[in-house]
Amino acid sequence: MFLYTLFFVTHIVYMTNAVIDVGKLTTKSEVLETEKKTMEDCLNKAGLKYTMLKDHLNGQTPEATKELKCVLGCYTEELGYVKDKKTQWHVIEMVHQIEYKTEENLEKGSQILKNCKTIVPEVAVDTCDAGYALYTCYMKQAIKVDLHP
């Protein structure tokens, strides 16, 4: 479960207009390394430890604090996945093309997006809520369709 959680903590990337220029990334390993570093940077900015995020994602803490939500907001915004409090769905589709090479996994990714588009608000109150809503939806849906790294 830990590796599964780690993957989804470091799963989101945006290809253009991102604070981090990930548009040049072409392999899954490059994408995952950039995502991992971005998550570490956002945790450090918030003064939070990775264990706090992991504990929440594993259901060991009941509600996410604002600080925890803002870590995910920072992460998604830094990578360009959320912009102006809105999820950039087309970007996730581009990331899927890099990360998922089989038709089965691409179809699972499409199903996740279809479901999350009905759950995640079109425009969130702030970047923290946008990142958190997107992340939690994506993770729950990925588990549901059995999509692994």
C-alpha positions in Angstrom: 0.0 0.0 0.0 2.9 2.3 0.8 4.3 2.1 -2.8 0.8 2.5 -4.2 0.3 5.6 -2.1 3.7 7.0 -3.0 2.9 6.6 -6.7 -0.3 8.5 -6.5 1.2 11.2 -4.3 3.7 11.7 -7.1 1.4 11.1 -10.0 0.3 14.5 -11.4 2.1 16.5 -14.1 1.4 19.3 -16.5 3.1 19.7 -19.8 2.9 23.4 -20.7 2.6 26.7 -18.8 3.9 24.9 -15.7 6.1 26.6 -13.1 8.4 23.6 -13.7 9.1 23.0 -17.3 8.1 19.4 -17.7 7.1 19.8 -21.3 10.4 18.3 -22.3 9.9 15.1 -20.3 9.3 12.1 -22.5 9.6 9.0 -20.3 7.7 7.7 -17.4 10.8 7.8 -15.2 11.5 11.5 -16.0 7.9 12.3 -15.2 7.9 10.4 -11.9 11.3 11.9 -10.8 10.0 15.4 -11.5 6.8 14.7 -9.6 8.7 13.3 -6.6 10.9 16.3 -6.4 8.0 18.7 -6.6 6.1 16.9 -3.8 9.2 17.1 -1.6 9.5 20.8 -2.3 5.9 21.5 -1.5 6.1 19.5 1.7 9.2 21.4 2.7 7.5 24.8 1.9 4.6 23.8 4.2 6.9 22.5 6.9 5.2 19.1 6.8 6.7 15.6 6.9 5.9 13.0 4.2 4.6 10.8 7.0 1.8 13.2 7.7 0.6 13.0 4.1 1.1 9.3 4.0 -0.9 8.8 7.2 -3.8 10.8 5.9 -3.8 9.0 2.6 -3.8 5.7 4.3 -6.8 6.7 6.4 -5.0 7.1 9.7 -6.1 10.7 10.1 -9.8 11.6 9.7 -9.7 14.9 8.0 -7.2 16.8 5.9 -5.8 20.0 7.5 -5.7 23.1 5.4 -1.9 22.7 5.4 -2.1 19.2 3.9 -4.6 20.4 1.3 -2.2 23.2 0.4 0.6 20.8 -0.1 -1.5 19.1 -2.8 -2.5 22.5 -4.1 1.2 23.5 -4.3 2.0 20.2 -6.0 -0.6 20.4 -8.7 -0.1 24.1 -9.3 3.7 23.9 -9.5 3.3 21.2 -12.1 0.6 23.1 -13.9 -2.1 20.5 -13.3 -4.3 23.1 -11.6 -4.4 26.6 -13.0 -6.6 29.4 -11.7 -8.3 27.0 -9.3 -9.4 24.8 -12.3 -8.3 21.3 -13.2 -6.6 21.1 -16.5 -8.1 17.8 -17.7 -6.5 17.9 -21.1 -3.1 17.8 -19.4 -3.8 14.6 -17.6 -4.7 13.0 -20.9 -1.3 14.1 -22.2 0.4 12.6 -19.1 -1.5 9.4 -19.6 0.1 9.1 -23.0 3.6 9.1 -21.4 2.8 7.0 -18.4 0.5 4.3 -19.7 1.6 2.5 -22.7 -1.0 -0.3 -22.9 -4.5 0.1 -24.3 -5.9 -1.4 -21.0 -4.2 1.2 -18.8 -5.1 4.1 -21.2 -8.7 3.0 -21.0 -8.5 2.9 -17.2 -7.0 6.4 -17.2 -9.9 7.6 -19.4 -12.4 6.1 -17.0 -10.8 7.8 -14.0 -11.0 11.2 -15.9 -14.6 10.6 -16.9 -15.6 9.9 -13.3 -13.5 12.7 -11.7 -14.9 15.2 -14.1 -18.3 14.6 -12.5 -16.9 14.8 -8.9 -14.2 17.5 -8.9 -15.7 21.1 -8.9 -15.2 23.0 -12.1 -13.7 25.9 -10.1 -12.6 25.5 -6.5 -12.5 28.0 -3.7 -8.7 28.1 -3.8 -5.8 26.2 -5.2 -5.5 24.1 -2.0 -9.1 22.8 -2.4 -8.6 22.3 -6.1 -5.5 20.2 -5.6 -7.0 18.2 -2.8 -10.2 17.5 -4.6 -8.5 16.4 -7.7 -5.9 14.3 -6.0 -8.4 12.5 -3.7 -10.7 11.8 -6.6 -8.0 10.5 -8.8 -6.6 8.2 -6.2 -9.9 6.7 -5.2 -10.9 6.2 -8.8 -7.4 4.6 -9.6 -7.9 2.1 -6.8 -11.4 1.4 -8.1 -10.2 0.6 -11.6 -7.0 -1.1 -10.4 -4.6 1.2 -12.1 -1.1 0.8 -10.8 2.2 2.5 -11.7 
